[in-house]
Amino acid sequence: MRRAVIDMWGVVHHYRFEVSGTNDGDAVYRTETFDVADIDTTRIRRPPWYAAAVNATSRRGNSTARSS
């Protein structure tokens, strides 16, 4: 059995997968689940080397480098 809760933007908030069977005559069961919470509260920071990389790229005349 598979179940998922997905919002209108396609973000999966909950997922559950259940399977059962046998292995060498023994019954086996497996369940996997995950939940996603606190969306939009995670902060991602640029790595310490980011500014130096942008500056080095900009000096080479690369017009696609941005520091924002």
Secondary structure, 3 states (H helix, E strand, C coil): CEEEEECCCCCEEEEEEEEEEEECCEEEEEEEEEECCCCCCCCCCCCCCHHHHHHHHHHCCCCCCCCC
